[in-house]
Amino acid sequence: MRASFPPEPEPVETMADRIYLRFDIDTVACIGRGVPRLRELARKHGCRFTFFVNMGRSVDLRESLLGSPGRTLENVSGTTAKVSAWRKLGVWDFARTLLLNPRVGSRHRDELHRLQDEGHELALHGGDNHGTWQRLGHAASRATFERWLLPTHERFAEEFGAPAGFGSPGANANPALYPLLRELGYRYASDRMAPDPVSLDASGLAHIPVHGQVDEVPLIEHLCAKGLPREAVVAETVRACESFALKTLVGHPVWEGYRAIDTLDAVLTELRNRGYGFGLYSDLVPGDRRDG
């Protein structure tokens, strides 16, 4: 069970006419297949996105190969409709991710630099092993977080500059993490699952909640997995966005930016037609707003 967060006393004012789109780069397929198309889509709509980049490995091979069958089956199936890894990645990228398990942010670095050059935001997503953090982050100590995080933080800072934002794999963390993030210079974290406003903790770290998902499954992926036609997925996604007080939407480049990109294109078109603009996550941090 994940640790509860302490109450946050200082909500932050946000813009009701902005949509904040976040894409989590978990695998090399996200960069190689999804990011280039998302760059094109952003140019088409004149908007910018926030990308949370995994600088470590995608999976915990020990868990994948030696973990208990019951736990593995539960992790793969679950109770919420979601797209399988096979369907999301395809056979080749699934095998490459499982067997080679490369450090994600070290591949296709040119694509990540192009994102920065075009005004998109890069934030750090997890530590040296995505799968380990996703399973064990709720119980990790500060010392464990330091061991997981510091190598990837340094790689990110050296390659892309000091990151302003951080997101835990599976939004799985606990309060031991956040003082460390602030000491490393982060301005915000995005791990909260509840429909909260943006708020500041005692250290001054902003917490941006993750909306636009169902039981940790991104909303568009969830609706596609239910077998709904594209028109229904678009209508439901737009309706959900309009219902959020803070209009954050999350996805993965390999799905929303690749296999379901026509659906995402239609969602952005409809939101534009309704008068919404698009912002970066750093726009939500007090004292760090940008034009866009």
Long-range contacts (C-beta under 8 A, 24 or more apart in sequence): 1-138, 2-138, 2-172, 2-173, 2-174, 3-138, 3-139, 3-173, 3-174, 3-175, 5-175, 5-192, 5-207, 6-175, 6-201, 8-196, 8-199, 8-200, 8-201, 8-207, 9-199, 10-199, 10-200, 11-197, 11-198, 11-199, 12-197, 12-198, 12-199, 12-200, 12-206, 12-284, 12-285, 12-286, 14-197, 14-198, 14-245, 14-246, 14-284, 15-279, 15-283, 16-245, 16-247, 17-275, 17-276, 17-277, 18-247, 18-276, 18-277, 18-278, 18-279, 18-283, 19-241, 19-247, 19-248, 19-249, 19-271, 19-276, 19-277, 19-278, 19-279, 20-50, 20-208, 20-246, 20-247, 20-248, 20-249, 20-278, 20-279, 20-280, 20-281, 20-283, 20-284, 21-47, 21-49, 21-50, 21-248, 21-249, 21-250, 21-251, 21-278, 22-49, 22-50, 22-51, 22-52, 22-167, 22-190, 22-210, 22-248, 22-249, 22-250, 22-251, 22-281, 23-49, 23-50, 23-51, 23-52, 23-250, 23-251, 23-252, 23-253, 23-256, 23-257, 24-51, 24-52, 24-54, 24-125, 24-167, 24-250, 24-251, 24-252, 25-51, 25-52, 25-53, 25-54, 25-104, 25-105, 25-125, 25-252, 25-253, 26-54, 26-58, 26-104, 26-125, 26-130, 26-169, 26-252, 26-254, 27-54, 27-58, 27-89, 27-93, 27-97, 27-104, 27-254, 28-58, 28-93, 28-96, 28-97, 28-102, 28-104, 28-107, 28-108, 29-89, 29-90, 29-93, 29-96, 29-97, 29-254, 29-258, 30-104, 30-252, 30-253, 30-254, 30-257, 31-104, 31-107, 31-108, 31-111, 31-112, 31-253, 32-107, 32-108, 32-111, 33-93, 33-253, 33-254, 33-257, 33-258, 34-252, 34-253, 34-254, 34-255, 34-256, 34-257, 34-258, 34-261, 35-108, 35-111, 35-112, 35-115, 35-253, 35-257, 36-111, 37-253, 37-257, 37-258, 37-261, 38-253, 38-257, 38-261, 39-111, 39-114, 39-115, 39-118, 39-120, 41-257, 41-261, 41-264, 41-265, 41-268, 42-118, 42-120, 43-118, 44-265, 45-268, 45-269, 45-272, 45-278, 47-268, 47-277, 47-278, 47-292, 48-118, 48-119, 48-120, 48-121, 48-278, 48-279, 48-280, 48-292, 49-120, 49-121, 49-278, 49-280, 50-120, 50-121, 50-123, 50-165, 50-280, 50-281, 50-282, 51-112, 51-115, 51-120, 51-121, 51-122, 51-123, 51-253, 52-123, 52-124, 52-125, 52-165, 52-166, 52-167, 52-190, 53-104, 53-105, 53-112, 53-122, 53-123, 53-124, 53-125, 53-156, 53-160, 54-104, 54-105, 54-125, 54-126, 54-130, 54-169, 55-103, 55-104, 55-105, 55-106, 55-124, 55-125, 55-126, 55-128, 55-152, 55-155, 55-156, 56-103, 56-104, 56-105, 56-126, 56-127, 56-128, 56-129, 56-130, 56-151, 56-152, 57-101, 57-102, 57-103, 57-104, 57-128, 57-129, 57-130, 57-131, 58-97, 58-101, 58-104, 58-130, 58-131, 59-97, 59-98, 59-101, 59-129, 59-130, 59-131, 60-129, 60-130, 60-131, 60-132, 60-135, 61-98, 61-101, 63-131, 63-132, 63-135, 64-98, 64-131, 78-215, 79-215, 80-214, 80-215, 80-216, 80-217, 80-222, 81-214, 81-217, 81-222, 81-225, 81-226, 82-217, 82-221, 82-222, 82-225, 83-221, 83-224, 83-225, 83-255, 87-259, 88-221, 88-252, 88-254, 88-255, 88-259, 89-254, 93-254, 103-155, 104-130, 105-152, 105-155, 105-156, 105-159, 106-155, 109-159, 112-159, 112-160, 113-160, 116-160, 119-292, 120-280, 121-164, 121-165, 121-280, 121-281, 121-282, 122-156, 122-160, 122-163, 123-163, 123-164, 123-165, 123-166, 123-167, 123-190, 123-281, 124-152, 124-153, 124-156, 124-163, 124-165, 124-166, 124-167, 125-166, 125-167, 125-169, 126-152, 126-167, 126-168, 126-169, 127-151, 127-152, 128-152, 130-169, 131-169, 133-168, 133-169, 133-170, 133-172, 134-168, 134-169, 134-170, 134-172, 135-172, 136-172, 137-168, 137-169, 137-170, 137-172, 137-173, 137-174, 137-177, 138-172, 138-173, 138-174, 139-174, 140-173, 140-174, 140-176, 140-177, 141-176, 142-176, 142-177, 142-179, 142-180, 145-173, 145-176, 145-177, 145-180, 146-180, 149-180, 149-184, 153-184, 164-188, 164-282, 164-285, 164-288, 165-189, 165-190, 165-208, 165-281, 165-282, 166-190, 167-191, 167-210, 170-216, 171-210, 171-216, 178-203, 178-205, 179-203, 181-205, 187-282, 187-285, 187-288, 188-281, 188-282, 188-284, 188-285, 190-281, 195-244, 195-245, 195-246, 196-246, 197-245, 197-246, 198-246, 198-284, 198-285, 200-286, 206-284, 206-285, 206-286, 208-246, 208-248, 208-281, 208-284, 209-246, 209-248, 210-248, 210-250, 211-244, 211-246, 211-247, 211-248, 211-249, 211-250, 212-237, 212-240, 212-241, 212-244, 212-248, 212-249, 212-250, 212-251, 213-250, 218-249, 218-250, 218-251, 218-252, 218-255, 218-256, 219-249, 219-250, 220-251, 220-255, 220-256, 220-260, 220-263, 220-264, 220-267, 221-251, 221-252, 221-255, 221-256, 221-260, 224-255, 224-260, 224-263, 230-262, 230-263, 230-266, 233-263, 234-263, 234-266, 234-267, 234-270, 237-267, 238-267, 238-270, 238-271, 238-274, 241-271, 241-276, 242-274, 246-284, 247-276, 248-281
